[in-house]
Amino acid sequence: MKFDLAHSLAVSFLSLCAAGSALGAVTAEDAWVRATAPGQSVAAGYMRLRSGEPATLIGVRTPVSTDAEVHEMSMQGGVMRMRPVNRLALPAGRAVELKPGGYHLMLMNLTKPLKEGEKVPLTLVIERQDKSREEIKLEAEVRSAASAPSAHEHHH
Ligand SMILES: [Cu+2]
């Protein structure tokens, strides 16, 4: 029995490794950007990031704004503050949430208003452990504050 257990563990470990190398690339799920109010020139973006291997998010680009950064929101002395995060660690196999009140993308100096239902192209710049870089392209859906964060509810 002991042998069988060890054997099956070894097999599942091997298959995990295989899956890990196949899924080494970073994936982004449920990406969305908050719709802007009139006159608003910044918008926050959110998503869930997963990586099969340790990686770091080191930058973001989008054609809808001239500047884009990763930010972290936190309470400091009872006040919500944001600070830029130059390097956001993506541990292997563990999801990192960019969500309201926490990490988010900040799209600054928007070149146009963002309306609900539009798609915003995003490019994430990922650094791997060996310092090589990978660019992930995705589209984030623009959602209004009222419809977020429950993506599957529609109000008419
Ligand atoms: Cu911000």
Backbone and ligand atoms as CSV (ligand in chain L), in Angstrom:
chain,resi,resn,atom,element,x,y,z
A,1,MET,N,N,0.840,-1.203,0.000
A,1,MET,CA,C,0.000,0.000,0.000
A,1,MET,C,C,0.875,1.253,0.000
A,2,LYS,N,N,1.921,1.198,0.814
A,2,LYS,CA,C,2.810,2.361,0.888
A,2,LYS,C,C,3.369,2.704,-0.494
A,3,PHE,N,N,3.761,1.644,-1.186
A,3,PHE,CA,C,4.326,1.870,-2.509
A,3,PHE,C,C,3.302,2.529,-3.432
A,4,ASP,N,N,2.071,1.986,-3.350
A,4,ASP,CA,C,1.021,2.531,-4.206
A,4,ASP,C,C,0.790,4.017,-3.938
A,5,LEU,N,N,0.763,4.351,-2.650
A,5,LEU,CA,C,0.531,5.753,-2.296
A,5,LEU,C,C,1.656,6.629,-2.850
A,6,ALA,N,N,2.907,6.168,-2.595
A,6,ALA,CA,C,4.042,6.940,-3.078
A,6,ALA,C,C,3.993,7.059,-4.588
A,7,HIS,N,N,3.618,5.959,-5.210
A,7,HIS,CA,C,3.574,5.962,-6.665
A,7,HIS,C,C,2.535,6.962,-7.178
A,8,SER,N,N,1.356,6.935,-6.584
A,8,SER,CA,C,0.315,7.827,-7.077
A,8,SER,C,C,0.679,9.280,-6.781
A,9,LEU,N,N,1.344,9.506,-5.649
A,9,LEU,CA,C,1.801,10.874,-5.359
A,9,LEU,C,C,2.800,11.327,-6.409
A,10,ALA,N,N,3.721,10.410,-6.744
A,10,ALA,CA,C,4.729,10.762,-7.735
A,10,ALA,C,C,4.067,11.080,-9.071
A,11,VAL,N,N,3.063,10.284,-9.410
A,11,VAL,CA,C,2.387,10.505,-10.684
A,11,VAL,C,C,1.677,11.851,-10.675
A,12,SER,N,N,0.966,12.153,-9.560
A,12,SER,CA,C,0.245,13.423,-9.557
A,12,SER,C,C,1.228,14.595,-9.519
A,13,PHE,N,N,2.355,14.390,-8.854
A,13,PHE,CA,C,3.362,15.450,-8.841
A,13,PHE,C,C,3.889,15.714,-10.252
A,14,LEU,N,N,4.139,14.624,-10.966
A,14,LEU,CA,C,4.617,14.771,-12.338
A,14,LEU,C,C,3.596,15.493,-13.199
A,15,SER,N,N,2.309,15.114,-13.040
A,15,SER,CA,C,1.318,15.738,-13.893
A,15,SER,C,C,1.136,17.207,-13.510
A,16,LEU,N,N,1.320,17.518,-12.220
A,16,LEU,CA,C,1.270,18.928,-11.820
A,16,LEU,C,C,2.389,19.716,-12.484
A,17,CYS,N,N,3.579,19.095,-12.512
A,17,CYS,CA,C,4.717,19.767,-13.140
A,17,CYS,C,C,4.452,20.011,-14.612
A,18,ALA,N,N,3.884,19.014,-15.254
A,18,ALA,CA,C,3.591,19.149,-16.675
A,18,ALA,C,C,2.599,20.277,-16.890
A,19,ALA,N,N,1.554,20.289,-16.042
A,19,ALA,CA,C,0.561,21.351,-16.169
A,19,ALA,C,C,1.218,22.698,-15.902
A,20,GLY,N,N,2.131,22.724,-14.905
A,20,GLY,CA,C,2.787,23.974,-14.556
A,20,GLY,C,C,3.571,24.550,-15.704
A,21,SER,N,N,4.287,23.726,-16.420
A,21,SER,CA,C,5.084,24.278,-17.513
A,21,SER,C,C,4.193,24.696,-18.673
A,22,ALA,N,N,3.102,23.949,-18.868
A,22,ALA,CA,C,2.192,24.327,-19.948
A,22,ALA,C,C,1.457,25.612,-19.611
A,23,LEU,N,N,1.168,25.786,-18.313
A,23,LEU,CA,C,0.399,26.956,-17.901
A,23,LEU,C,C,1.303,28.001,-17.269
A,24,GLY,N,N,2.573,27.994,-17.624
A,24,GLY,CA,C,3.519,28.930,-17.034
A,24,GLY,C,C,3.150,30.371,-17.299
A,25,ALA,N,N,2.512,30.590,-18.423
A,25,ALA,CA,C,2.151,31.948,-18.790
A,25,ALA,C,C,1.116,32.504,-17.825
A,26,VAL,N,N,1.118,33.796,-17.724
A,26,VAL,CA,C,0.168,34.481,-16.857
A,26,VAL,C,C,-1.174,34.602,-17.570
A,27,THR,N,N,-2.240,34.364,-16.843
A,27,THR,CA,C,-3.568,34.572,-17.405
A,27,THR,C,C,-4.310,35.626,-16.586
A,28,ALA,N,N,-5.172,36.337,-17.248
A,28,ALA,CA,C,-5.991,37.357,-16.593
A,28,ALA,C,C,-7.450,36.990,-16.788
A,29,GLU,N,N,-8.188,36.947,-15.682
A,29,GLU,CA,C,-9.606,36.587,-15.756
A,29,GLU,C,C,-10.455,37.762,-15.285
A,30,ASP,N,N,-11.657,37.827,-15.833
A,30,ASP,CA,C,-12.670,38.771,-15.374
A,30,ASP,C,C,-12.137,40.202,-15.316
A,31,ALA,N,N,-11.483,40.628,-16.388
A,31,ALA,CA,C,-10.906,41.980,-16.424
A,31,ALA,C,C,-11.995,43.001,-16.744
A,32,TRP,N,N,-12.031,44.062,-15.962
A,32,TRP,CA,C,-12.991,45.133,-16.240
A,32,TRP,C,C,-12.431,46.476,-15.808
A,33,VAL,N,N,-12.945,47.507,-16.452
A,33,VAL,CA,C,-12.535,48.876,-16.155
A,33,VAL,C,C,-13.794,49.654,-15.811
A,34,ARG,N,N,-13.683,50.501,-14.802
A,34,ARG,CA,C,-14.863,51.248,-14.381
A,34,ARG,C,C,-15.179,52.372,-15.378
A,35,ALA,N,N,-16.437,52.473,-15.743
A,35,ALA,CA,C,-16.873,53.535,-16.653
A,35,ALA,C,C,-16.626,54.903,-16.019
A,36,THR,N,N,-16.346,55.896,-16.848
A,36,THR,CA,C,-16.034,57.225,-16.319
A,36,THR,C,C,-17.280,58.095,-16.232
A,37,ALA,N,N,-17.258,59.000,-15.259
A,37,ALA,CA,C,-18.268,60.043,-15.165
A,37,ALA,C,C,-17.821,61.192,-16.067
A,38,PRO,N,N,-18.744,62.074,-16.472
A,38,PRO,CA,C,-18.346,63.193,-17.337
A,38,PRO,C,C,-17.198,63.996,-16.726
A,39,GLY,N,N,-16.188,64.304,-17.515
A,39,GLY,CA,C,-15.067,65.105,-17.045
A,39,GLY,C,C,-13.992,64.321,-16.314
A,40,GLN,N,N,-14.246,63.057,-16.066
A,40,GLN,CA,C,-13.275,62.237,-15.331
A,40,GLN,C,C,-12.164,61.788,-16.277
A,41,SER,N,N,-10.899,61.949,-15.842
A,41,SER,CA,C,-9.796,61.613,-16.741
A,41,SER,C,C,-9.005,60.391,-16.292
A,42,VAL,N,N,-9.444,59.782,-15.184
A,42,VAL,CA,C,-8.784,58.554,-14.735
A,42,VAL,C,C,-9.829,57.454,-14.584
A,43,ALA,N,N,-9.382,56.219,-14.732
A,43,ALA,CA,C,-10.281,55.080,-14.531
A,43,ALA,C,C,-9.485,53.946,-13.922
A,44,ALA,N,N,-10.137,53.188,-13.061
A,44,ALA,CA,C,-9.483,52.052,-12.421
A,44,ALA,C,C,-9.866,50.769,-13.145
A,45,GLY,N,N,-8.903,49.842,-13.197
A,45,GLY,CA,C,-9.143,48.554,-13.834
A,45,GLY,C,C,-8.880,47.423,-12.859
A,46,TYR,N,N,-9.636,46.356,-13.025
A,46,TYR,CA,C,-9.550,45.239,-12.083
A,46,TYR,C,C,-9.516,43.918,-12.834
A,47,MET,N,N,-8.944,42.897,-12.223
A,47,MET,CA,C,-8.903,41.558,-12.819
A,47,MET,C,C,-8.324,40.582,-11.806
A,48,ARG,N,N,-8.350,39.312,-12.180
A,48,ARG,CA,C,-7.708,38.280,-11.370
A,48,ARG,C,C,-6.557,37.725,-12.186
A,49,LEU,N,N,-5.366,37.765,-11.624
A,49,LEU,CA,C,-4.182,37.287,-12.337
A,49,LEU,C,C,-3.716,35.959,-11.764
A,50,ARG,N,N,-3.340,35.069,-12.655
A,50,ARG,CA,C,-2.770,33.789,-12.229
A,50,ARG,C,C,-1.516,33.529,-13.032
A,51,SER,N,N,-0.534,32.920,-12.369
A,51,SER,CA,C,0.683,32.539,-13.074
A,51,SER,C,C,1.080,31.134,-12.662
A,52,GLY,N,N,1.520,30.344,-13.610
A,52,GLY,CA,C,1.949,28.981,-13.319
A,52,GLY,C,C,3.335,28.931,-12.703
A,53,GLU,N,N,4.060,30.037,-12.798
A,53,GLU,CA,C,5.400,30.106,-12.228
A,53,GLU,C,C,5.544,31.479,-11.572
A,54,PRO,N,N,6.490,31.633,-10.646
A,54,PRO,CA,C,6.635,32.950,-10.023
A,54,PRO,C,C,6.945,34.007,-11.084
A,55,ALA,N,N,6.210,35.093,-11.074
A,55,ALA,CA,C,6.398,36.149,-12.063
A,55,ALA,C,C,6.062,37.480,-11.402
A,56,THR,N,N,6.328,38.553,-12.108
A,56,THR,CA,C,6.084,39.885,-11.559
A,56,THR,C,C,5.422,40.750,-12.618
A,57,LEU,N,N,4.358,41.414,-12.232
A,57,LEU,CA,C,3.731,42.391,-13.126
A,57,LEU,C,C,4.514,43.690,-12.988
A,58,ILE,N,N,5.126,44.139,-14.084
A,58,ILE,CA,C,5.983,45.330,-13.983
A,58,ILE,C,C,5.467,46.518,-14.785
A,59,GLY,N,N,4.350,46.318,-15.475
A,59,GLY,CA,C,3.842,47.473,-16.202
A,59,GLY,C,C,2.552,47.164,-16.927
A,60,VAL,N,N,1.876,48.217,-17.342
A,60,VAL,CA,C,0.630,48.072,-18.084
A,60,VAL,C,C,0.536,49.202,-19.105
A,61,ARG,N,N,-0.023,48.881,-20.259
A,61,ARG,CA,C,-0.211,49.889,-21.305
A,61,ARG,C,C,-1.619,49.749,-21.869
A,62,THR,N,N,-2.153,50.848,-22.318
A,62,THR,CA,C,-3.448,50.816,-22.982
A,62,THR,C,C,-3.520,51.975,-23.967
A,63,PRO,N,N,-4.195,51.779,-25.092
A,63,PRO,CA,C,-4.318,52.887,-26.044
A,63,PRO,C,C,-5.299,53.962,-25.584
A,64,VAL,N,N,-6.093,53.713,-24.528
A,64,VAL,CA,C,-7.102,54.705,-24.132
A,64,VAL,C,C,-6.577,55.738,-23.138
A,65,SER,N,N,-5.330,55.573,-22.662
A,65,SER,CA,C,-4.779,56.598,-21.770
A,65,SER,C,C,-3.287,56.722,-22.025
A,66,THR,N,N,-2.764,57.912,-21.718
A,66,THR,CA,C,-1.342,58.134,-21.989
A,66,THR,C,C,-0.469,57.538,-20.894
A,67,ASP,N,N,-1.038,57.379,-19.695
A,67,ASP,CA,C,-0.283,56.788,-18.591
A,67,ASP,C,C,-1.111,55.696,-17.940
A,68,ALA,N,N,-0.444,54.646,-17.511
A,68,ALA,CA,C,-1.134,53.585,-16.781
A,68,ALA,C,C,-0.166,53.000,-15.764
A,69,GLU,N,N,-0.661,52.782,-14.551
A,69,GLU,CA,C,0.178,52.262,-13.471
A,69,GLU,C,C,-0.590,51.206,-12.701
A,70,VAL,N,N,0.159,50.403,-11.955
A,70,VAL,CA,C,-0.463,49.517,-10.974
A,70,VAL,C,C,-0.464,50.282,-9.656
A,71,HIS,N,N,-1.603,50.307,-8.988
A,71,HIS,CA,C,-1.730,51.015,-7.716
A,71,HIS,C,C,-2.192,50.071,-6.617
A,72,GLU,N,N,-1.899,50.483,-5.404
A,72,GLU,CA,C,-2.442,49.788,-4.252
A,72,GLU,C,C,-3.212,50.798,-3.417
A,73,MET,N,N,-4.405,50.399,-2.994
A,73,MET,CA,C,-5.210,51.271,-2.151
A,73,MET,C,C,-5.154,50.726,-0.741
A,74,SER,N,N,-4.963,51.603,0.230
A,74,SER,CA,C,-4.957,51.124,1.608
A,74,SER,C,C,-5.412,52.236,2.530
A,75,MET,N,N,-5.872,51.847,3.698
A,75,MET,CA,C,-6.299,52.813,4.710
A,75,MET,C,C,-5.086,53.289,5.485
A,76,GLN,N,N,-4.918,54.601,5.547
A,76,GLN,CA,C,-3.831,55.157,6.359
A,76,GLN,C,C,-4.417,56.262,7.217
A,77,GLY,N,N,-4.486,56.016,8.515
A,77,GLY,CA,C,-5.047,56.998,9.439
A,77,GLY,C,C,-6.478,57.347,9.093
A,78,GLY,N,N,-7.250,56.353,8.676
A,78,GLY,CA,C,-8.659,56.564,8.385
A,78,GLY,C,C,-8.931,57.153,7.013
A,79,VAL,N,N,-7.861,57.342,6.226
A,79,VAL,CA,C,-8.031,57.908,4.891
A,79,VAL,C,C,-7.585,56.880,3.849
A,80,MET,N,N,-8.377,56.705,2.803
A,80,MET,CA,C,-7.994,55.813,1.713
A,80,MET,C,C,-6.911,56.481,0.873
A,81,ARG,N,N,-5.807,55.793,0.731
A,81,ARG,CA,C,-4.719,56.351,-0.072
A,81,ARG,C,C,-4.310,55.365,-1.148
A,82,MET,N,N,-3.800,55.926,-2.244
A,82,MET,CA,C,-3.299,55.078,-3.327
A,82,MET,C,C,-1.816,55.329,-3.488
A,83,ARG,N,N,-1.109,54.246,-3.775
A,83,ARG,CA,C,0.307,54.440,-4.094
A,83,ARG,C,C,0.668,53.546,-5.272
A,84,PRO,N,N,1.582,54.011,-6.119
A,84,PRO,CA,C,2.000,53.183,-7.263
A,84,PRO,C,C,2.765,51.955,-6.784
A,85,VAL,N,N,2.537,50.843,-7.445
A,85,VAL,CA,C,3.260,49.600,-7.169
A,85,VAL,C,C,4.064,49.280,-8.421
A,86,ASN,N,N,5.375,49.445,-8.333
A,86,ASN,CA,C,6.193,49.235,-9.529
A,86,ASN,C,C,6.333,47.764,-9.890
A,87,ARG,N,N,6.287,46.921,-8.869
A,87,ARG,CA,C,6.435,45.482,-9.104
A,87,ARG,C,C,5.403,44.747,-8.265
A,88,LEU,N,N,4.476,44.076,-8.925
A,88,LEU,CA,C,3.451,43.303,-8.219
A,88,LEU,C,C,3.770,41.823,-8.389
A,89,ALA,N,N,4.137,41.161,-7.279
A,89,ALA,CA,C,4.536,39.753,-7.335
A,89,ALA,C,C,3.333,38.864,-7.642
A,90,LEU,N,N,3.524,37.927,-8.550
A,90,LEU,CA,C,2.504,36.935,-8.883
A,90,LEU,C,C,3.055,35.568,-8.488
A,91,PRO,N,N,2.699,35.077,-7.297
A,91,PRO,CA,C,3.233,33.785,-6.861
A,91,PRO,C,C,2.697,32.662,-7.747
A,92,ALA,N,N,3.472,31.603,-7.872
A,92,ALA,CA,C,3.062,30.485,-8.719
A,92,ALA,C,C,1.774,29.863,-8.201
A,93,GLY,N,N,0.803,29.730,-9.098
A,93,GLY,CA,C,-0.405,28.988,-8.781
A,93,GLY,C,C,-1.356,29.657,-7.810
A,94,ARG,N,N,-1.094,30.904,-7.451
A,94,ARG,CA,C,-2.007,31.573,-6.524
A,94,ARG,C,C,-2.560,32.830,-7.181
A,95,ALA,N,N,-3.875,32.956,-7.168
A,95,ALA,CA,C,-4.505,34.091,-7.835
A,95,ALA,C,C,-4.206,35.383,-7.085
A,96,VAL,N,N,-3.926,36.439,-7.822
A,96,VAL,CA,C,-3.760,37.773,-7.248
A,96,VAL,C,C,-4.925,38.620,-7.748
A,97,GLU,N,N,-5.699,39.137,-6.806
A,97,GLU,CA,C,-6.898,39.896,-7.162
A,97,GLU,C,C,-6.576,41.379,-7.254
A,98,LEU,N,N,-6.963,41.972,-8.365
A,98,LEU,CA,C,-6.985,43.422,-8.459
A,98,LEU,C,C,-8.459,43.780,-8.326
A,99,LYS,N,N,-8.816,44.424,-7.214
A,99,LYS,CA,C,-10.238,44.646,-6.958
A,99,LYS,C,C,-10.421,45.967,-6.222
A,100,PRO,N,N,-11.654,46.493,-6.230
A,100,PRO,CA,C,-11.901,47.763,-5.540
A,100,PRO,C,C,-11.440,47.706,-4.095
A,101,GLY,N,N,-10.687,48.707,-3.665
A,101,GLY,CA,C,-10.179,48.765,-2.304
A,101,GLY,C,C,-8.811,48.152,-2.136
A,102,GLY,N,N,-8.271,47.541,-3.192
A,102,GLY,CA,C,-6.965,46.900,-3.102
A,102,GLY,C,C,-6.099,47.277,-4.293
A,103,TYR,N,N,-5.414,46.289,-4.834
A,103,TYR,CA,C,-4.624,46.546,-6.033
A,103,TYR,C,C,-5.553,46.879,-7.196
A,104,HIS,N,N,-5.101,47.753,-8.069
A,104,HIS,CA,C,-5.879,48.061,-9.269
A,104,HIS,C,C,-4.962,48.648,-10.316
A,105,LEU,N,N,-5.439,48.661,-11.544
A,105,LEU,CA,C,-4.744,49.394,-12.593
A,105,LEU,C,C,-5.307,50.807,-12.583
A,106,MET,N,N,-4.446,51.788,-12.769
A,106,MET,CA,C,-4.921,53.162,-12.833
A,106,MET,C,C,-4.601,53.677,-14.227
A,107,LEU,N,N,-5.641,53.931,-14.979
A,107,LEU,CA,C,-5.474,54.500,-16.311
A,107,LEU,C,C,-5.621,56.008,-16.175
A,108,MET,N,N,-4.533,56.723,-16.458
A,108,MET,CA,C,-4.514,58.169,-16.221
A,108,MET,C,C,-4.383,58.921,-17.531
A,109,ASN,N,N,-4.967,60.132,-17.555
A,109,ASN,CA,C,-4.994,60.942,-18.773
A,109,ASN,C,C,-5.683,60.173,-19.902
A,110,LEU,N,N,-6.917,59.808,-19.632
A,110,LEU,CA,C,-7.709,59.101,-20.644
A,110,LEU,C,C,-7.860,59.976,-21.882
A,111,THR,N,N,-7.774,59.339,-23.029
A,111,THR,CA,C,-7.925,60.094,-24.273
A,111,THR,C,C,-9.389,60.191,-24.691
A,112,LYS,N,N,-10.251,59.415,-24.044
A,112,LYS,CA,C,-11.688,59.489,-24.334
A,112,LYS,C,C,-12.461,58.932,-23.141
A,113,PRO,N,N,-13.750,59.311,-23.032
A,113,PRO,CA,C,-14.550,58.740,-21.939
A,113,PRO,C,C,-14.735,57.244,-22.148
A,114,LEU,N,N,-14.895,56.503,-21.066
A,114,LEU,CA,C,-15.123,55.058,-21.155
A,114,LEU,C,C,-16.575,54.776,-20.825
A,115,LYS,N,N,-17.288,54.220,-21.807
A,115,LYS,CA,C,-18.714,53.956,-21.616
A,115,LYS,C,C,-18.959,52.480,-21.371
A,116,GLU,N,N,-19.960,52.220,-20.554
A,116,GLU,CA,C,-20.322,50.852,-20.204
A,116,GLU,C,C,-20.515,50.009,-21.460
A,117,GLY,N,N,-19.955,48.806,-21.448
A,117,GLY,CA,C,-20.122,47.887,-22.568
A,117,GLY,C,C,-18.989,47.941,-23.574
A,118,GLU,N,N,-18.193,49.023,-23.541
A,118,GLU,CA,C,-17.037,49.102,-24.441
A,118,GLU,C,C,-15.945,48.131,-23.989
A,119,LYS,N,N,-15.002,47.871,-24.884
A,119,LYS,CA,C,-13.845,47.040,-24.542
A,119,LYS,C,C,-12.590,47.915,-24.529
A,120,VAL,N,N,-11.781,47.724,-23.506
A,120,VAL,CA,C,-10.521,48.459,-23.398
A,120,VAL,C,C,-9.370,47.480,-23.584
A,121,PRO,N,N,-8.566,47.656,-24.632
A,121,PRO,CA,C,-7.402,46.774,-24.795
A,121,PRO,C,C,-6.345,47.103,-23.735
A,122,LEU,N,N,-5.793,46.061,-23.121
A,122,LEU,CA,C,-4.744,46.245,-22.121
A,122,LEU,C,C,-3.568,45.352,-22.478
A,123,THR,N,N,-2.376,45.852,-22.247
A,123,THR,CA,C,-1.173,45.033,-22.382
A,123,THR,C,C,-0.481,44.999,-21.029
A,124,LEU,N,N,-0.338,43.817,-20.484
A,124,LEU,CA,C,0.368,43.649,-19.206
A,124,LEU,C,C,1.793,43.217,-19.501
A,125,VAL,N,N,2.756,43.867,-18.857
A,125,VAL,CA,C,4.160,43.481,-19.027
A,125,VAL,C,C,4.558,42.643,-17.818
A,126,ILE,N,N,4.944,41.406,-18.104
A,126,ILE,CA,C,5.282,40.438,-17.062
A,126,ILE,C,C,6.770,40.141,-17.129
A,127,GLU,N,N,7.406,40.104,-15.962
A,127,GLU,CA,C,8.806,39.686,-15.902
A,127,GLU,C,C,8.856,38.302,-15.279
A,128,ARG,N,N,9.528,37.387,-15.964
A,128,ARG,CA,C,9.691,36.039,-15.414
A,128,ARG,C,C,10.887,36.012,-14.472
A,129,GLN,N,N,11.043,34.873,-13.794
A,129,GLN,CA,C,12.154,34.738,-12.854
A,129,GLN,C,C,13.513,34.927,-13.516
A,130,ASP,N,N,13.618,34.488,-14.767
A,130,ASP,CA,C,14.905,34.613,-15.466
A,130,ASP,C,C,15.077,35.999,-16.095
A,131,LYS,N,N,14.199,36.933,-15.710
A,131,LYS,CA,C,14.243,38.338,-16.142
A,131,LYS,C,C,13.756,38.540,-17.580
A,132,SER,N,N,13.359,37.450,-18.228
A,132,SER,CA,C,12.789,37.640,-19.569
A,132,SER,C,C,11.394,38.245,-19.407
A,133,ARG,N,N,10.944,38.912,-20.461
A,133,ARG,CA,C,9.665,39.604,-20.386
A,133,ARG,C,C,8.657,39.011,-21.334
A,134,GLU,N,N,7.421,39.127,-20.912
A,134,GLU,CA,C,6.324,38.581,-21.696
A,134,GLU,C,C,5.218,39.633,-21.670
A,135,GLU,N,N,4.558,39.837,-22.798
A,135,GLU,CA,C,3.455,40.791,-22.821
A,135,GLU,C,C,2.149,40.042,-23.004
A,136,ILE,N,N,1.216,40.316,-22.125
A,136,ILE,CA,C,-0.091,39.678,-22.170
A,136,ILE,C,C,-1.086,40.695,-22.695
A,137,LYS,N,N,-1.758,40.354,-23.773
A,137,LYS,CA,C,-2.766,41.263,-24.307
A,137,LYS,C,C,-4.151,40.741,-23.957
A,138,LEU,N,N,-4.998,41.642,-23.503
A,138,LEU,CA,C,-6.357,41.242,-23.157
A,138,LEU,C,C,-7.291,42.423,-23.366
A,139,GLU,N,N,-8.572,42.133,-23.280
A,139,GLU,CA,C,-9.573,43.191,-23.374
A,139,GLU,C,C,-10.372,43.209,-22.086
A,140,ALA,N,N,-10.514,44.399,-21.531
A,140,ALA,CA,C,-11.305,44.557,-20.314
A,140,ALA,C,C,-12.633,45.190,-20.691
A,141,GLU,N,N,-13.703,44.706,-20.063
A,141,GLU,CA,C,-15.017,45.253,-20.336
A,141,GLU,C,C,-15.249,46.475,-19.458
A,142,VAL,N,N,-15.806,47.512,-20.034
A,142,VAL,CA,C,-16.135,48.697,-19.235
A,142,VAL,C,C,-17.470,48.451,-18.535
A,143,ARG,N,N,-17.460,48.619,-17.214
A,143,ARG,CA,C,-18.676,48.416,-16.430
A,143,ARG,C,C,-18.948,49.667,-15.605
A,144,SER,N,N,-20.204,49.934,-15.389
A,144,SER,CA,C,-20.557,51.079,-14.555
A,144,SER,C,C,-20.414,50.685,-13.096
A,145,ALA,N,N,-20.318,51.681,-12.235
A,145,ALA,CA,C,-20.170,51.412,-10.798
A,145,ALA,C,C,-21.352,50.608,-10.296
A,146,ALA,N,N,-22.530,50.859,-10.866
A,146,ALA,CA,C,-23.735,50.184,-10.380
A,146,ALA,C,C,-23.721,48.698,-10.737
A,147,SER,N,N,-23.165,48.373,-11.888
A,147,SER,CA,C,-23.208,46.978,-12.320
A,147,SER,C,C,-22.027,46.189,-11.763
A,148,ALA,N,N,-21.033,46.876,-11.215
A,148,ALA,CA,C,-19.890,46.187,-10.652
A,148,ALA,C,C,-20.115,45.963,-9.168
A,149,PRO,N,N,-19.532,44.973,-8.510
A,149,PRO,CA,C,-18.676,43.995,-9.148
A,149,PRO,C,C,-19.423,42.755,-9.645
A,150,SER,N,N,-20.733,42.689,-9.491
A,150,SER,CA,C,-21.416,41.482,-9.957
A,150,SER,C,C,-21.578,41.552,-11.464
A,151,ALA,N,N,-20.735,40.807,-12.154
A,151,ALA,CA,C,-20.616,40.934,-13.598
A,151,ALA,C,C,-21.843,40.409,-14.322
A,152,HIS,N,N,-22.581,39.537,-13.662
A,152,HIS,CA,C,-23.597,38.811,-14.411
A,152,HIS,C,C,-24.999,39.360,-14.221
A,153,GLU,N,N,-25.073,40.491,-13.546
A,153,GLU,CA,C,-26.372,41.112,-13.376
A,153,GLU,C,C,-26.558,42.190,-14.424
A,154,HIS,N,N,-27.731,42.223,-14.978
A,154,HIS,CA,C,-28.030,43.274,-15.950
A,154,HIS,C,C,-29.226,44.073,-15.479
A,155,HIS,N,N,-29.111,45.364,-15.560
A,155,HIS,CA,C,-30.217,46.222,-15.169
A,155,HIS,C,C,-30.762,46.926,-16.397
A,156,HIS,N,N,-32.062,46.858,-16.586
A,156,HIS,CA,C,-32.667,47.516,-17.742
A,156,HIS,C,C,-33.720,48.500,-17.288
L,1,CU,CU,CU,-5.147,54.293,-8.268
